[in-house]
Amino acid sequence: MTGGMRLARERLFDTKYGMRPNASRVIILVAEGMPTFDADKLTEEIARIKNLNIRIMAVGVTNKVCVVCIRSIVVVTYFVNFVEERLN
């Protein structure tokens, strides 16, 4: 998760990689669990992203999603909803 967020920050919002100057700056994160690799650096990376005025939206899938992590990542927490669907 940390590496993906870093890569998004470095590449998606740079005009040399196709970012349009007047486009909205939004990252949509799809997570299916807890951060594992470089998890200790996630908070710092999220702060860097937010300091660039990039909005982060998150979609958690599976019942293994770390709700605390998702809430700490997104910008606006009052839109956090949980839907449980059981597949048999």
N, C-alpha and C positions, 0 to 999 in steps of 0.2 A: 504494500500500500504506500509506504513512504517513497520508494523509488518511482512508482507510478505518478505520485503527486509531484515529485521533483521534476520528472520528465515533462509533465504537463505544464508546469510553471516555466520551464526553460524553453520549450518548443512551441506550444500551442499559442502563445501570446506574443510571438516574435514575427514581425512582418517578413523577415527573410524565409520563414516557414509557411507563409500564406495568411497570417493574421491581417484582417482588414482593419484599418485604423479606427473606424467608427463602430465596429462591431461590439456587441456585449461581451464582457469577459466573464464566462461561466464555465465551471468544471462540474460535470455530473459524475459522481463517484458511485460505482456499483460494487458493493462489498458483500462477501458471503461468510464472513467470520471475523476473526481478530487479526490485527496486524502482527506479522511475525518477524520478517527480515527488517532490521533497522527500526524496530518499533520504538526504541528510545529516542529516535530523531524525528518522529512524526509530529509532535507538538511544535517543534522548531520550524519544520517545513510548512505546516499549516499557517503559522504566524507569518512566514515570508509571503505566502500566497495572499493572505488577507491584507497584508501591508501594500500589496500591489492593486488593491481594490478589485480582486477577482472573487466573484460569488461562488461558493461551493454548495452544491446540492447533492444529497446522497440518497441512494436506494439500497436498502439492506434486503438481501434475499437469504432464505433459510432461517431456521430458528437458532443458528449458531452466531448470529451477528452480535457484535459487542455494542449494545445500545449506548453505553457511556461513551465509547469511542465515536460513534456516529454523531451523537449530540455535541461532542466537543469539536467536531470537524465542521459541521454545517454553520452557516452564518445566521440563519433565522430558525431558531429551534421551535417556534410555535407552529410550524408546518410539519413537524415530525408526526407521522401517523404509522400505526402498526396494523398490519393485516395478516391474519394467520389463515393459511389454507393448507389443508391436509390432502396429500396425494396418496392414494392407495393403489 
